[in-house]
Structures are given as C-alpha cells and as structure tokens.
Amino acid sequence: TSLSAGVDEFGCFSHFEVQVTLTEKGLDHVEDVGNFVFTYLRLLQATPFQAWAIGEMQDIREVRFRFADDRQPYDLVGGLAKNLQLYPPQHVLSAPIKMPSPDRRATEEMLSRLTPDGARVEFVAKRFADRCKDVDPWYGGQYSRLPLEDSWTKSWAKAAGSGSRLVAAGAEQRAAEREAAKNGMKLHRPNPFIPKDLSLRARAISSAATSSAAVTGPGVLSEPIPGIAKVYHRQDSHFLQPKASVAFRIHGPAAAADAASYLRSQVWCSAVMEELNEYSYDARIAGLSYHLGAAPTGIELSVGGFSDKLPDLLKIVTQKMRDSNTVAPSTFRIVQDRYQRGLKNLALKQRPCDFAGRKARELMSSLSFSVEDRLAALEKLSPSDLDGENGRLLDNCHIEALLTGNLAPTDAAAISAAASSELKPQAAPDALALPAEAQLPQGSSVWNLKGTNLEERNNCVRLEMQLPASMDNYVYTMLFVRILNPKFFESLRTKQQLGYIVQMAPSESDNFMSVICYIQTEYPADYVRSRIDSFFTEHFEWLEKELEEAEFLRQRSGLVSNLAEAPKSLSEEFDRYWSEIVPQRYDFGRRARKGEAMEAADLAGFRKFVQDQVMAAPRLYVEVHSISEKPGKAEPEGAESPRAPDRTWEGEEDARHFRDGARWFSKGQPVELGASPPRLSRL
C-alpha cells in the first residue's frame, strides 16, 4: 500500500533500502514485489547517466536550503552537534540538504552493486510469529534469520538481467525498457512542480519594514468568488519566502449524517489521494504537499509549499475530486485494507490512556463517530457504495477558504476561482452541521470500561474537570495546570510510582474549559483514582494557603510570553488562522486578548477561581480496566479507599443513556439533539 526508498545509515555502513507496506494478501507475493524492484533497478543500471535528473535534484535542494523555515534552537543545536560528526564545520548547515556535484563513475559503481546477490529481506508481520524462534537480548523481540528462498533468488536474478552485462549497452537498455514496460514502469520524467519563479509579490516587499505579521488576522476578499462563501487572505510581509498555504473547508450535510456517512467520506477521500499518488512524489520533492481528508462536518483540502507551481498542483487535485464519480475496485481494496487495519488497531490495540481519551470524546461530542461503529460500517462497504460520493460531498456544500503567504489578493482570487470552477459546487445548504458538546452532570461520575487488548496489563484513569468557557476561566485554567502539572508528575509518578504515563493538561473548546489528567498504571484503577483525589485535596489547600505571589507571577509571566510569541514560520501562522476558521469562530484577535487577560490575572482572582470553579466542577473519571490474564500490581496494604462517586456508569449502555439525557451546547448555547445532523447553524 506504500513504497519508499533511500539510504539507511547503520553504524559504519550504508544500506540502500526499499520499504514496501503490504496487505495481508501481498505477503503471499514477495517474489513478485522483488521482481518489480529488480526490474526497475536493471532499467536504472542500463540507462546512461542522466545529468538533467541530477541537476534537477541539485536545484530543488538549493531552493529548499535557501528558503528553509527557522527551527527551534534546541532542535537546531542537536542537529548541528550530530552533523559535526559527519561534515566539516563550514558545511554542517548545508551538507545534509544541498547536493554536491555528482561523481558519474561513483554513481554507476553504486548502482552496479544493487543486485540480488547483496539483497537482504526483512519481514514484520504477525503471521510469522510461529516461525520466529530466536529472541534478541535487549528487548525480548522474537525473530528468525533464514536464507532467501531459492525461487526468489532465481526469479530476481532473471528480473535483474543477470548475465546481460556482456550485451552491448544500447541493446541492454532497450531490453531493460521492454521488461520494465511490461510491468507499467518507466524512467522518471522531468518534475513539473519544480519552482522557477522565486520572486516575492510586490506588496510583500514594500510593506516588510512595517509589518508585525503576528497580531492582525486575514481579511475577506472584497470581490465574491462564485461557489465559495468566504475567501480569507493574508499576504506575507514578514517571512519573505516564496511559499504559500491554501486550504478549503467544504462543509456539507452528507458527511455528518451518521457513522456510515462519515466513514464513506473518509474512504472516498483516501481513494482520491491513492489515485493521485503518481503526483505525490514529484510534489514532495519539489517542496509541495497536499492533503484531502474527511471531517465530521464535511471534507478539507489543503495545499502548501512554493507558490510558483502551487496552482498547478491544486488544479490536478480539484479536477480529480470532481471526476471521481466511482472508485476502482483495486483502489478500494487498498484503502479498505488500510482502514480496516487502522480501525482494528484502534479498537483492539490502543494504549489504555489513548483508549480512555477516545471513549471520552465519543461520549461527549455529538459528531464523534465511534471507531467500533465505523469499523462495522466498513465491513459492509463496497466499491459501488462510493458511486456518486463526489456529488454527495460537493454538489450541496458551503466552502470557506484561507490563502496565506506569497500571494497577492489577485492571486488569492484567481486560485480560489480556479478551484471552485473545478469542484463545481451546485448549491449551498440551508444550514451547517456544527458539533455540540455534552455538559457533565454535577458531582463525580465514574465510567468503567473494559480494556480491549488481552496483552495489555495496564489500567488507566482519566479525569476531566469541566468548567464553563470564558476568558477568565481560560486564563486561570492555564495557570492552574501550569502550576500544578509538575507537582502532579512529581507526586504520582516520581514519588508514588503509579505509572510511566502521568500527565495533566488543559483543554479548550467554544463551550468548555477542562482540566484533564491521565495515569496509565498497573495498579487497580480505583486505587489510582483515590490517589488523584488525595493529590487535589492536598494541593487545593496548598494553592489557598502556601502558593507565593512570586511563584504565581513567574508562572503567569511564562504564559504571557507564550501567548505573545510570534509564529516561527508561514505554516505556523497559517495554522493559527485556520484554527479560527474551522470552528467558524473567525476571532483572529482572540490570542492577543488572551495575552492581555493573562497579564491582568492576579493571585486573589486565581484563588477565587480554584475555590468557586475548580473545586465545584463536575468530574468524570473514565476507568479502563485491563482484561489481561497477566497480573498487575496489588494496591498497597492499608491503602485508602476512593470516595464513592455520585454515579457509576458501566460500559456502553450507560453511556448511551447519559447522551440521551445530557444537556448539549454548541458555540456556548444550549441546543437540542433531536435531528441528524444533530446541530444546525443557519447560514
């Protein structure tokens, strides 16, 4: 289902590695896979040295080095330290990226060594478990080392043209081309996405001296674009790179109806991506990227990279989206296998902490369709079910776009209009589906769930304390977590050693602020819950009586600095804006106001927040209980019993009862969940 190749550095040696991800059926065709590999290697070996291809690689690497994004200092220092072991000091920045002038003879010599005689094949698959009798001494991994199958080596030698080196060069090249053509392979063509125009749009240059780039957000294009509700645009005047980012959020009721509809849109998007693979390598090499994916309220298309050829790539992708009225059975099988594996791993092999988080989201979000429901829908899905999916997603939709970077307003308008003309939206829906969130009941609730992995002996406790969303609650929740998180880890991980995964984090939405705590542990979940409660009881008092003003101001200063920090790259700036457009909030000044509110926070207000809000907040404990036969750890003798919760839910049935009777909120307002999609926002 995927293929990659490159050099793998292994100690003092370098391996040329071709990595192929196979379906279960593909494991029965290893010989055929090897034939493809050595047929193509023969074609490379028989073809005269292609200076244009090397030159193309040199050009794009030079461009990528020249316009590389800034890196975080700690990442940069680590990379430089490693590079100093490999390159002269004057080349530690450029050598890993730029390509020196090639040595033709050395290149041909290297290619000549890629033969079946030097091949090593490595498999990683569950079906080989019974054949792996040896155990490595470090991690206890099972493996087996065996000679290659005779049939493989003979077949691969034939594919590699062994013995053909005595044939005249021209005849061998023609023979290699014929054999490659039988398998649908040919040499790489010139890359159509290599950028040629690296100039900056005029307005970005003229305003560079006065722009702050971080405070104001994008504006809406004044001229309407047919088929697109709003086009947000911001021309870069700070980073001064010939790059751009473009995204389209395509809202539509077809994707939000139920789990089967959502799954169908996911598979269709993945099928379109799969059939665009012939372009993905060229695009990636040329510094471009694209992605098409499903969301509960529709689909999302994004394209980014060097701005010169970005419109060309976007046109190819949007054309494919509109033309994909059917999905080829071969493509469907690849995508179905990929989703089946992924969903089964989520359903059966998730870490307890990830499982607890997923189930909590599925419980409390109206448009979060469960993994189990999507897996059931996938098993019933056939290629014919995707017939016309492009029309279901694109005909009746509401499109919003964001374009940033090296694009003038006229560029943004032209790109948006071109995309709309390819996507051909027919009409806008009367209303949009918006996700709603459930309000937790007052007091404490414990939701008991059985784990799904027979080999996993860890349990997990996930605590969520839910607060109403407001600017003050945002500020003080962030301070609460920043002050207590190190102490939470020190107490429950370092001192009590309850588990390796111990963390506290804030969560923000339009409707609620939450404090979320995780502990993945071999101890019984109820015991760990008692230790979490004990921690908060102790530290609520510490916050009230012992937290010093200087410490509070120090933590506040750190958060103020974080909020004031400008984006480090075009992509980071884009992500900040996009995070306001996706939930239809459009509040691009919100981050600045958060910084101002944070700077105004005081210790008295913080203590009042803890007393009035956090201590009274409804709590949901999701307890995941291991089903492994391997014994976990017993709770210490004389351990304190946890406080009895106000309510206990067992399994999925009780969760459904909670959802049916819960109060739901969308954009801060109470809503009814009577319809499908569950929440409609009038346009």
C-alpha positions in Angstrom: 0.0 0.0 0.0 3.0 2.3 0.1 6.6 2.4 -1.1 9.7 4.4 -0.1 13.4 4.1 -0.8 16.6 5.7 0.4 19.8 5.3 2.2 19.7 3.8 5.7 22.8 4.7 7.8 23.7 1.7 10.0 26.8 2.2 12.1 29.8 2.3 9.8 27.7 1.0 6.9 25.1 2.4 4.5 22.3 0.3 3.2 20.1 1.1 0.2 16.7 0.2 1.5 13.4 -0.2 -0.4 10.5 -0.4 2.0 7.1 -1.7 0.9 4.0 -1.8 3.0 1.9 -4.9 2.0 -1.6 -6.0 2.6 -2.2 -9.5 4.1 -2.6 -10.8 0.5 0.6 -9.0 -0.5 2.6 -11.2 1.9 2.0 -14.1 -0.5 3.6 -12.2 -3.3 7.0 -11.3 -2.0 8.6 -12.8 -5.1 6.5 -10.6 -7.4 7.5 -7.5 -5.3 11.1 -8.4 -5.7 10.7 -8.8 -9.4 9.3 -5.2 -9.7 12.2 -3.9 -7.6 15.0 -5.6 -9.6 13.3 -4.9 -13.0 13.4 -1.2 -12.2 17.0 -1.4 -10.9 18.0 -3.0 -14.1 16.4 -0.1 -16.0 18.4 2.4 -14.0 21.6 0.4 -14.4 21.2 0.1 -18.2 20.4 3.8 -18.8 23.2 6.2 -19.4 23.9 8.7 -16.6 21.2 11.3 -16.6 22.8 14.7 -15.8 19.5 16.5 -16.1 18.0 14.5 -13.3 20.9 15.2 -11.0 20.7 18.9 -11.9 17.1 19.0 -11.1 17.8 17.5 -7.6 20.6 19.9 -7.0 18.3 22.9 -8.0 15.5 21.9 -5.7 17.8 21.1 -2.8 19.4 24.5 -3.2 16.0 26.2 -3.1 14.9 24.2 -0.1 18.1 25.1 1.8 17.8 28.8 0.8 14.2 29.1 1.9 14.2 26.6 4.9 11.9 27.5 7.8 13.5 28.6 11.0 14.0 25.9 13.6 13.6 25.9 17.3 17.0 26.5 18.9 17.1 23.2 20.8 16.3 21.2 17.6 18.9 23.2 15.6 21.6 22.6 18.2 21.0 18.9 18.4 21.2 18.6 14.6 24.3 20.6 14.4 26.1 18.5 17.0 25.2 15.4 15.1 26.3 16.9 11.8 29.7 17.9 13.2 30.5 14.1 13.4 29.8 13.8 9.7 30.8 17.0 7.9 33.4 19.8 8.2 32.3 22.7 10.4 31.7 25.1 7.4 29.2 22.6 5.9 27.2 21.5 9.0 24.2 23.5 7.9 24.2 22.9 4.2 25.6 19.4 3.7 22.5 17.4 4.9 20.3 19.3 2.4 22.4 20.5 -0.6 23.7 18.1 -3.1 27.4 18.3 -4.3 28.4 17.9 -7.9 27.9 14.2 -8.7 30.7 11.7 -9.4 29.5 9.9 -12.5 31.8 6.9 -12.1 30.9 6.5 -8.4 27.2 6.7 -9.2 27.4 4.0 -11.8 29.6 1.9 -9.4 27.0 2.2 -6.6 24.1 1.3 -9.0 26.0 -1.8 -10.2 26.1 -3.1 -6.6 22.3 -3.2 -6.2 21.9 -6.9 -7.3 20.0 -9.9 -5.8 23.4 -11.3 -4.6 23.5 -8.5 -2.0 19.9 -8.4 -1.0 18.5 -8.9 2.5 14.8 -9.2 3.0 13.2 -8.3 6.3 9.6 -9.0 7.2 7.5 -7.6 10.0 4.1 -9.4 10.2 2.0 -11.2 12.8 1.7 -14.3 10.6 5.3 -15.1 11.1 5.1 -15.3 14.9 5.3 -19.1 14.9 8.4 -19.1 12.8 10.3 -16.6 15.0 12.2 -18.8 17.4 15.1 -16.6 18.4 14.9 -13.7 21.0 17.0 -10.6 21.0 18.8 -10.0 24.3 17.8 -6.3 24.6 14.1 -6.0 24.2 13.0 -9.6 24.0 11.8 -9.3 20.4 11.2 -12.6 18.6 12.9 -13.0 15.2 14.3 -15.7 12.9 17.2 -15.5 10.4 16.8 -17.7 7.3 18.3 -18.0 3.8 16.4 -16.5 0.9 14.0 -18.8 -0.9 15.7 -20.4 -4.0 12.7 -19.5 -6.1 13.1 -15.9 -5.1 16.8 -15.6 -5.9 16.3 -17.2 -9.3 13.4 -15.1 -10.2 15.0 -11.9 -9.1 18.3 -12.7 -10.9 16.2 -13.1 -14.1 14.4 -9.8 -13.4 17.8 -8.1 -12.8 19.1 -9.3 -16.2 22.0 -11.2 -14.7 24.4 -12.1 -17.4 23.2 -9.3 -19.6 26.2 -7.1 -18.8 28.0 -8.6 -21.7 25.4 -7.3 -24.1 26.0 -4.1 -25.9 24.9 -1.1 -23.9 22.3 0.1 -26.3 20.8 -3.4 -26.6 20.7 -3.9 -22.9 19.0 -0.5 -22.4 16.3 -1.5 -24.9 15.8 -4.9 -23.3 15.6 -3.3 -19.8 13.0 -0.8 -21.1 10.9 -3.6 -22.7 10.8 -5.6 -19.4 10.0 -2.5 -17.4 7.2 -1.5 -19.7 5.6 -5.0 -19.3 5.1 -4.0 -15.6 4.0 -0.5 -16.3 7.3 1.1 -15.3 9.4 3.7 -17.0 12.1 6.2 -16.1 11.3 9.3 -14.1 10.2 12.3 -16.2 11.2 15.9 -15.5 9.4 17.1 -12.4 6.6 19.5 -13.4 6.4 21.1 -10.0 10.0 22.4 -9.7 9.6 26.2 -8.9 11.0 28.6 -11.4 9.7 31.9 -10.2 11.0 32.5 -6.7 10.3 36.2 -6.6 8.2 37.8 -3.9 4.9 39.6 -4.7 5.5 43.3 -4.8 3.3 44.3 -1.9 5.1 41.9 0.5 8.4 43.6 -0.3 7.1 47.1 0.1 5.5 46.5 3.4 8.1 44.4 5.0 9.5 47.1 7.2 6.2 48.0 8.9 4.5 44.6 9.3 4.3 42.8 12.6 2.8 39.7 11.0 1.6 38.2 14.2 -1.2 40.4 15.6 -3.8 41.0 12.8 -5.5 38.2 11.0 -6.5 37.6 7.4 -9.1 39.7 5.7 -12.0 38.6 3.5 -11.6 39.3 -0.3 -13.9 42.1 -1.3 -14.8 40.5 -4.6 -17.1 37.5 -4.2 -15.9 34.2 -5.7 -18.7 32.1 -7.2 -19.3 28.9 -5.3 -17.2 30.0 -2.3 -18.9 31.6 0.7 -15.8 33.4 2.1 -12.2 33.7 1.0 -9.8 34.7 3.8 -6.4 36.0 2.6 -3.3 37.4 4.2 -0.3 38.2 2.0 3.0 37.6 3.8 5.1 40.6 4.7 7.2 39.2 7.4 8.9 35.9 6.5 9.6 36.9 2.9 9.6 33.4 1.4 8.2 32.4 -2.0 5.8 30.0 -0.3 2.1 29.8 0.3 -0.5 27.8 2.1 -4.1 27.2 0.8 -7.0 25.3 2.4 -10.6 24.8 1.6 -13.1 23.7 4.3 -16.0 22.1 2.4 -19.0 21.8 4.8 -21.8 19.6 3.8 -24.7 17.6 5.4 -23.8 14.4 3.6 -20.7 13.7 5.8 -22.4 14.4 9.1 -25.5 12.2 8.9 -24.2 9.1 10.7 -21.1 6.9 11.2 -21.6 5.2 7.9 -21.8 8.5 6.0 -18.6 9.8 7.8 -16.8 6.5 7.0 -17.8 6.7 3.4 -16.5 10.2 3.0 -13.2 9.1 4.7 -12.8 6.2 2.3 -13.6 8.3 -0.7 -11.0 11.0 0.3 -8.4 8.3 0.8 -9.2 6.7 -2.5 -8.8 10.1 -4.3 -5.4 10.5 -2.5 -4.4 7.0 -3.5 -5.2 7.6 -7.2 -3.2 10.9 -7.0 0.0 9.0 -5.9 1.6 9.5 -9.3 1.9 13.2 -8.4 2.8 12.9 -4.8 6.5 12.1 -5.2 7.2 14.9 -7.6 5.2 17.3 -5.5 7.0 16.3 -2.3 10.5 16.5 -3.9 9.6 20.0 -5.3 8.7 21.3 -1.9 4.9 21.0 -2.3 2.4 19.0 -0.3 -1.4 18.3 -0.4 -3.9 16.5 1.7 -7.6 15.6 1.3 -9.4 14.3 4.4 -12.8 14.0 5.9 -14.1 15.8 8.9 -17.5 15.2 10.7 -18.9 18.3 9.1 -17.5 17.8 5.5 -14.1 17.5 3.9 -10.9 19.5 3.9 -8.4 20.1 1.2 -5.0 21.7 1.8 -2.1 22.5 -0.5 1.2 24.2 0.6 4.7 24.9 -0.4 6.5 27.0 -3.1 3.9 29.3 -4.5 5.0 29.2 -8.1 3.6 25.8 -9.0 1.0 25.5 -6.2 -1.9 26.5 -8.5 -0.9 23.7 -10.9 -1.0 21.1 -8.2 -4.3 22.4 -6.8 -5.9 22.1 -10.2 -4.8 18.5 -10.5 -6.3 17.6 -7.1 -9.6 19.5 -7.6 -10.1 18.0 -11.0 -9.6 14.5 -9.6 -12.0 15.3 -6.8 -14.8 16.3 -9.2 -14.1 13.5 -11.6 -14.0 10.7 -9.0 -17.6 9.6 -9.5 -16.5 6.0 -9.0 -13.6 4.3 -7.2 -11.7 1.5 -9.0 -12.0 -1.9 -7.2 -8.2 -2.2 -6.9 -8.0 1.2 -5.3 -10.9 0.4 -3.0 -9.2 -2.8 -1.8 -6.0 -0.9 -0.9 -7.9 1.8 1.0 -10.3 -0.7 2.7 -7.4 -2.8 3.9 -5.6 0.3 5.2 -8.7 1.5 7.1 -9.5 -2.0 8.4 -6.1 -2.4 9.9 -6.1 1.1 11.3 -9.6 0.9 12.9 -8.9 -2.6 14.2 -5.7 -1.4 15.9 -7.7 1.5 17.4 -10.5 -0.8 18.6 -8.2 -3.6 20.0 -4.7 -2.3 20.5 -4.9 1.2 21.7 -2.9 2.1 24.8 -5.3 2.4 27.8 -4.7 6.1 28.1 -5.5 6.6 24.4 -8.5 4.4 24.7 -9.8 6.4 27.6 -9.4 9.7 25.8 -11.1 8.3 22.6 -14.1 7.0 24.6 -14.4 10.3 26.4 -14.5 12.2 23.1 -17.0 9.8 21.7 -19.2 10.2 24.8 -19.2 14.0 24.9 -19.1 15.1 21.3 -22.2 14.9 19.1 -20.3 14.4 15.9 -17.7 12.0 17.2 -18.5 8.7 15.5 -17.1 5.7 17.3 -14.3 3.5 16.0 -16.5 0.5 16.5 -19.4 1.9 14.5 -17.1 3.0 11.7 -15.5 -0.5 11.6 -18.9 -2.1 11.4 -19.8 0.3 8.5 -16.5 -0.5 6.7 -17.2 -4.2 6.8 -20.5 -3.6 4.8 -19.0 -1.0 2.4 -18.5 -2.0 -1.2 -17.0 0.0 -4.2 -20.5 0.6 -5.6 -21.4 2.4 -2.3 -19.0 5.2 -3.3 -20.6 5.8 -6.7 -21.6 9.4 -6.8 -19.9 10.2 -3.5 -18.2 13.2 -5.1 -21.6 14.7 -5.9 -22.9 14.0 -2.4 -20.0 15.9 -0.9 -19.6 18.7 -3.5 -23.0 19.4 -5.0 -24.6 20.8 -1.9 -21.9 22.4 0.2 -20.6 25.6 1.9 -17.0 26.4 1.1 -14.6 28.6 3.0 -11.0 29.2 2.0 -7.9 30.6 3.6 -4.9 31.6 1.5 -1.7 33.0 3.1 1.9 33.6 2.1 3.4 34.8 -1.2 0.1 35.5 -2.8 -1.3 39.0 -3.7 -5.1 39.5 -3.4 -5.4 38.9 -7.2 -3.6 35.6 -6.8 -5.8 34.5 -4.0 -8.9 35.4 -6.0 -7.6 33.6 -9.1 -6.7 30.5 -7.2 -10.0 30.3 -5.4 -12.0 30.9 -8.6 -10.0 28.2 -10.3 -10.6 25.7 -7.5 -14.3 26.5 -7.5 -14.6 26.0 -11.2 -13.1 22.6 -10.9 -15.1 21.5 -7.8 -18.3 22.8 -9.4 -20.4 23.2 -6.2 -24.1 23.4 -7.3 -25.8 25.0 -4.3 -25.2 25.9 -0.7 -27.1 24.1 2.1 -29.7 25.9 4.2 -27.8 25.1 7.4 -24.5 23.6 8.5 -23.9 20.8 11.0 -21.9 22.0 14.0 -20.5 19.8 16.7 -22.2 20.0 20.1 -20.6 19.0 23.5 -22.3 17.4 26.4 -22.3 19.1 29.8 -21.2 16.7 32.6 -23.6 16.2 35.5 -22.8 17.8 38.8 -20.7 15.9 41.2 -18.4 13.0 40.3 -19.1 10.3 37.7 -17.1 7.1 37.2 -17.4 5.3 33.8 -16.0 1.8 34.0 -14.8 0.3 30.7 -13.1 -3.0 30.0 -9.8 -2.8 28.0 -9.7 -4.5 24.6 -6.1 -5.8 24.4 -5.5 -9.2 26.0 -1.8 -8.5 26.2 -2.1 -5.1 27.9 -2.0 -5.4 31.7 -2.1 -1.6 32.3 -5.2 0.1 33.6 -5.9 3.8 33.1 -7.7 6.6 35.0 -8.7 9.7 33.0 -10.1 12.6 35.0 -11.9 15.5 33.4 -12.9 18.5 35.4 -15.3 20.6 33.2 -15.7 24.4 33.5 -17.8 26.9 31.5 -15.9 28.6 28.7 -15.0 32.2 29.4 -11.9 34.4 29.1 -11.3 34.4 32.9 -11.7 30.6 33.0 -9.3 30.2 30.2 -6.7 32.3 31.9 -7.0 30.7 35.3 -7.3 27.1 33.9 -4.0 27.6 32.1 -2.4 28.9 35.3 -3.9 26.1 37.3 -2.4 23.4 35.0 1.0 25.2 34.7 1.4 25.5 38.4 0.2 22.0 39.4 1.4 19.8 36.5 5.0 19.5 37.7 3.7 18.7 41.2 1.2 16.1 39.8 4.0 14.3 38.0 6.4 14.5 40.9 3.9 13.2 43.4 2.2 10.5 41.4 4.9 9.4 39.0 8.2 10.1 40.8 7.3 9.5 44.4 4.4 7.1 44.3 5.5 5.5 41.0 1.9 4.8 39.9 2.9 4.5 36.2 5.0 5.8 33.4 2.3 7.9 31.8 1.3 10.6 34.3 0.2 14.0 33.0 -2.1 17.0 33.4 -3.2 19.2 30.6 -5.8 21.9 29.7 -8.4 21.5 27.0 -10.3 24.4 25.4 -13.4 24.5 23.2 -16.1 27.0 22.4 -18.3 25.6 25.2 -16.0 24.4 28.0 -12.6 24.7 29.6 -11.4 21.4 31.1 -8.5 20.1 33.2 -7.6 16.6 32.1 -5.4 14.2 34.0 -4.2 10.8 32.9 -2.5 8.0 34.7 -1.7 4.7 33.0 -0.9 2.2 35.7 -0.6 -1.5 36.7 -2.3 -0.7 40.0 -6.1 -1.1 40.3 -7.9 1.9 38.8 -10.0 2.6 41.9 -6.8 2.9 44.0 -5.3 5.3 41.5 -8.4 7.3 41.5 -8.1 7.7 45.2 -4.5 8.9 44.8 -5.7 11.6 42.3 -8.4 12.8 44.7 -5.9 12.9 47.5 -3.5 14.9 45.4 -6.1 17.6 44.6 -7.4 17.7 48.2 -3.8 18.4 49.4 -3.0 20.9 46.7 -6.2 22.8 46.8 -5.2 23.7 50.3 -1.6 24.5 49.2 -2.9 26.8 46.5 -5.1 28.6 49.0 -2.5 29.0 51.8 1.0 28.4 50.5 1.4 29.5 46.9 3.6 32.5 47.0 2.9 35.7 45.0 6.4 35.5 43.3 5.8 31.9 42.1 2.4 32.9 40.7 3.8 35.9 38.9 6.7 33.7 37.5 4.2 31.2 36.0 2.0 34.0 34.7 4.9 35.6 33.0 5.8 32.4 31.2 2.2 32.1 29.9 2.2 35.7 28.8 5.4 35.2 26.9 4.0 32.1 25.2 0.9 33.9 24.1 2.9 36.9 22.8 5.3 34.7 20.8 5.1 35.4 17.1 4.7 32.4 14.7 8.1 31.0 13.6 7.0 30.1 10.1 4.4 30.6 7.5 2.9 27.3 8.3 2.6 28.1 12.0 1.0 31.4 11.1 -1.5 29.6 8.8 -2.4 27.1 11.5 -3.3 29.9 13.9 -5.7 31.4 11.4 -7.1 28.1 10.3 -7.9 27.1 13.9 -10.3 30.1 13.9 -12.0 29.3 10.6 -12.6 25.6 11.1 -14.9 26.0 14.1 -16.5 29.1 12.4 -15.3 31.4 15.1 -13.3 33.9 13.0 -11.9 35.6 16.0 -8.3 36.3 14.8 -7.6 38.7 17.7 -8.5 36.2 20.4 -4.9 35.2 21.1 -3.9 38.8 21.7 -6.9 39.3 24.1 -5.9 36.1 25.9 -2.4 37.6 26.4 -3.9 40.8 27.8 -6.3 38.9 30.1 -3.4 36.7 31.3 -1.3 39.7 32.1 -4.1 41.1 34.2 -4.6 37.9 36.3 -3.8 38.1 40.0 -3.3 35.7 42.8 -6.6 36.7 44.6 -8.6 36.1 41.4 -6.8 32.7 40.9 -7.6 31.5 44.4 -11.2 32.5 44.0 -11.3 30.6 40.7 -10.0 27.5 42.4 -12.5 27.8 45.2 -15.6 28.7 43.2 -14.9 26.9 39.9 -12.5 24.0 40.1 -13.4 22.6 43.4 -17.1 22.7 42.5 -16.6 21.5 38.9 -18.2 18.3 37.7 -15.8 15.4 37.4 -15.8 12.5 35.0 -13.4 9.6 35.7 -13.0 7.2 32.8 -11.5 4.0 34.3 -10.1 1.4 31.8 -9.7 -2.0 33.5 -7.3 -4.5 32.0 -8.6 -7.8 30.7 -5.2 -9.4 30.6 -4.5 -12.6 32.4 -1.1 -11.2 33.4 -1.3 -10.0 37.0 -0.9 -6.3 37.6 0.2 -4.7 40.9 -1.8 -5.0 44.1 -2.7 -1.9 45.9 -0.5 -1.3 49.0 -1.7 -2.7 52.3 -3.9 -0.3 54.1 -4.5 1.9 51.0 -7.2 4.5 51.3 -10.4 3.7 49.5 -11.6 6.2 47.0 -14.6 8.4 47.7 -17.9 6.9 46.5 -18.9 8.7 43.2 -22.3 10.3 42.8 -22.9 7.9 39.9 -21.3 5.0 38.2 -21.7 4.0 34.5 -20.9 0.6 33.3 -19.9 0.0 29.7 -21.6 1.5 26.6 -25.2 1.2 27.5 -25.0 3.6 30.4 -23.1 6.0 28.2 -25.9 6.0 25.7 -28.4 6.8 28.5 -26.2 9.7 29.5 -26.0 11.1 25.9 -29.8 10.8 25.6 -30.4 12.8 28.7 -27.5 15.2 28.7 -27.5 19.0 28.2 -25.7 19.8 24.9 -24.0 23.1 24.0 -22.8 24.5 20.6 -21.0 27.8 20.4 -21.8 28.4 24.0 -25.5 28.0 23.6 -27.7 25.1 24.8 -29.1 23.0 21.9 -31.4 20.0 21.3 -30.1 16.9 19.7 -33.2 15.8 18.0 -32.2 15.9 14.4 -29.5 14.4 12.2 -27.2 16.2 11.8 -27.6 17.0 15.5 -26.9 20.7 15.4 -27.7 23.1 12.5 -26.3 26.5 12.2 -28.4 28.7 9.9 -26.3 30.4 7.1 
